[in-house]
Amino acid sequence: MDQKKVTTTENITQFLTSMGYIAIPFRQNVAGQLLINAKINDVDGVYILDSGASATVVDAKQSDTLKLKLNYDETALTGGGFGAHSIENVPSYNNKIEIDNFKIDNLVVAVMSLETAWESLAQAGAHDELFGIIGVDILKTGNAIIDFSTMTLYLMQP
């Protein structure tokens, strides 16, 4: 990287952090998904960062690990991404999420089976152990700025 680009990148990071943004690194897997580390209810996991997902989704297989309280009274059938249809979607309220120093204490997550999605990723050569998907609900709450040149997500504490 040439000196001018380094200086510009440092200036952008300095400017955004001076405005209250938290700089959070993310990476890309072999299938092209953006991956980010996050904690839900104090449990570390790796999530897909997906600006096309309207809500944060957790794989049903992780519901016990993440200590999610499922509200079965509000279960709905939904179409999931990755070509899935009629998947049972159970909401879980009052969850805590931490992405680096960015924190939300009243997160609602959708809990559903993401097995089909994980199988599709594995067929594409991506074998990361994933807990779910961080969606637009988090990105909007944190006034997200995504810098692809440095693979940095900037979030502002609400």
C-alpha positions as a printed NumPy array, in Angstrom:
array([[  0.   ,   0.   ,   0.   ],
       [  1.428,   3.362,  -0.881],
       [  1.942,   6.07 ,   1.744],
       [ -0.914,   8.258,   0.48 ],
       [ -3.461,   5.435,   0.844],
       [ -2.209,   4.565,   4.352],
       [ -2.526,   8.202,   5.423],
       [ -6.032,   8.456,   3.939],
       [ -7.115,   5.241,   5.671],
       [ -5.672,   6.404,   8.986],
       [ -7.403,   9.769,   8.552],
       [-10.758,   8.109,   7.85 ],
       [-10.412,   5.873,  10.907],
       [ -9.305,   8.809,  13.086],
       [-12.168,  10.954,  11.849],
       [-14.835,   8.281,  12.368],
       [-13.552,   7.278,  15.809],
       [-13.47 ,  10.963,  16.812],
       [-17.166,  11.068,  15.828],
       [-17.882,   8.163,  18.211],
       [-17.658,   5.252,  15.811],
       [-16.102,   1.947,  16.849],
       [-13.824,   0.364,  14.21 ],
       [-14.499,  -3.376,  13.928],
       [-12.557,  -5.655,  11.586],
       [-14.332,  -8.226,   9.445],
       [-13.11 , -10.799,   6.947],
       [-14.377, -12.623,   3.906],
       [-14.697, -16.403,   3.588],
       [-13.924, -18.417,   0.465],
       [-17.587, -18.213,  -0.616],
       [-17.543, -14.4  ,  -0.426],
       [-19.58 , -13.881,   2.761],
       [-18.417, -11.229,   5.206],
       [-17.674, -12.74 ,   8.622],
       [-17.594, -10.904,  11.924],
       [-17.008, -11.953,  15.514],
       [-19.783, -11.125,  17.955],
       [-21.071, -12.167,  21.357],
       [-24.728, -12.846,  21.954],
       [-25.597, -13.271,  25.634],
       [-21.855, -13.369,  26.443],
       [-21.141, -16.282,  24.063],
       [-18.517, -15.735,  21.338],
       [-19.443, -16.729,  17.806],
       [-18.801, -16.001,  14.158],
       [-21.639, -14.467,  12.142],
       [-22.237, -13.519,   8.537],
       [-22.515,  -9.737,   8.172],
       [-25.403,  -9.36 ,   5.727],
       [-26.797,  -5.99 ,   4.666],
       [-29.457,  -7.891,   2.708],
       [-30.912,  -9.571,   5.807],
       [-33.565,  -7.421,   7.452],
       [-33.097,  -9.002,  10.882],
       [-30.441, -10.747,  12.903],
       [-30.929, -14.503,  12.696],
       [-29.48 , -17.225,  14.894],
       [-29.251, -20.875,  13.876],
       [-31.731, -22.936,  15.915],
       [-28.885, -25.348,  16.773],
       [-27.257, -22.503,  18.767],
       [-30.328, -21.511,  20.811],
       [-29.253, -23.412,  23.955],
       [-25.608, -22.345,  23.662],
       [-26.689, -18.7  ,  23.361],
       [-29.192, -19.009,  26.232],
       [-32.058, -17.797,  24.045],
       [-35.577, -17.709,  25.47 ],
       [-37.8  , -18.696,  22.582],
       [-41.277, -17.212,  22.249],
       [-43.1  , -20.099,  20.558],
       [-46.435, -18.226,  20.773],
       [-45.161, -15.927,  18.013],
       [-43.729, -18.621,  15.733],
       [-44.204, -17.867,  12.046],
       [-43.309, -19.557,   8.79 ],
       [-40.926, -17.484,   6.753],
       [-38.864, -17.73 ,   3.632],
       [-35.185, -17.579,   4.464],
       [-32.406, -16.411,   2.208],
       [-30.283, -18.882,   0.277],
       [-33.385, -20.223,  -1.526],
       [-35.114, -21.597,   1.582],
       [-38.903, -21.585,   1.962],
       [-41.345, -22.216,   4.817],
       [-38.848, -22.259,   7.65 ],
       [-40.119, -22.005,  11.216],
       [-39.026, -18.641,  12.642],
       [-39.222, -18.225,  16.429],
       [-38.458, -14.824,  17.989],
       [-36.275, -14.396,  21.06 ],
       [-36.441, -11.104,  22.948],
       [-34.191,  -9.211,  25.368],
       [-30.866, -10.569,  24.188],
       [-27.523,  -8.851,  24.561],
       [-25.125,  -8.43 ,  21.643],
       [-21.553,  -7.193,  21.666],
       [-19.57 ,  -6.592,  18.521],
       [-16.215,  -5.392,  19.785],
       [-17.187,  -2.434,  22.056],
       [-20.571,  -1.899,  20.366],
       [-23.371,  -3.163,  22.635],
       [-27.144,  -3.524,  22.505],
       [-29.039,  -4.857,  25.522],
       [-32.5  ,  -5.466,  24.066],
       [-31.854,  -7.35 ,  20.844],
       [-34.617,  -9.358,  19.192],
       [-33.316, -12.261,  17.138],
       [-35.113, -14.605,  14.784],
       [-34.266, -18.234,  15.53 ],
       [-34.538, -20.675,  12.652],
       [-32.736, -23.597,  11.103],
       [-29.89 , -22.402,   8.915],
       [-28.797, -25.931,   8.033],
       [-29.623, -25.517,   4.327],
       [-27.59 , -22.292,   4.187],
       [-24.606, -23.885,   5.931],
       [-24.773, -26.878,   3.549],
       [-24.738, -24.505,   0.558],
       [-21.7  , -22.701,   1.964],
       [-19.903, -25.997,   2.628],
       [-20.501, -27.037,  -0.986],
       [-18.829, -23.765,  -1.998],
       [-15.832, -24.654,   0.172],
       [-16.671, -22.498,   3.222],
       [-16.499, -24.607,   6.373],
       [-16.513, -21.895,   9.056],
       [-18.538, -22.681,  12.172],
       [-21.215, -19.995,  12.008],
       [-23.8  , -19.038,  14.601],
       [-26.046, -16.914,  12.416],
       [-26.418, -13.689,  10.504],
       [-26.036, -10.08 ,  11.657],
       [-28.648,  -8.118,   9.74 ],
       [-29.747,  -4.603,   8.898],
       [-31.4  ,  -4.197,  12.312],
       [-27.914,  -3.97 ,  13.877],
       [-26.421,  -1.982,  10.995],
       [-29.177,   0.666,  11.179],
       [-29.035,   0.879,  14.972],
       [-25.276,   1.457,  14.808],
       [-25.422,   3.891,  11.866],
       [-23.082,   1.496,  10.071],
       [-20.373,   2.488,   7.661],
       [-18.673,  -0.387,   5.859],
       [-15.19 ,   0.257,   4.47 ],
       [-14.403,  -2.56 ,   2.061],
       [-10.912,  -1.246,   1.29 ],
       [ -9.821,  -1.945,   4.888],
       [-12.45 ,  -4.619,   5.745],
       [-13.653,  -2.465,   8.638],
       [-17.175,  -2.018,   9.943],
       [-17.795,   1.223,  11.804],
       [-20.654,   1.261,  14.316],
       [-21.785,   4.064,  16.602],
       [-23.212,   3.218,  20.013],
       [-26.922,   4.169,  20.019]])
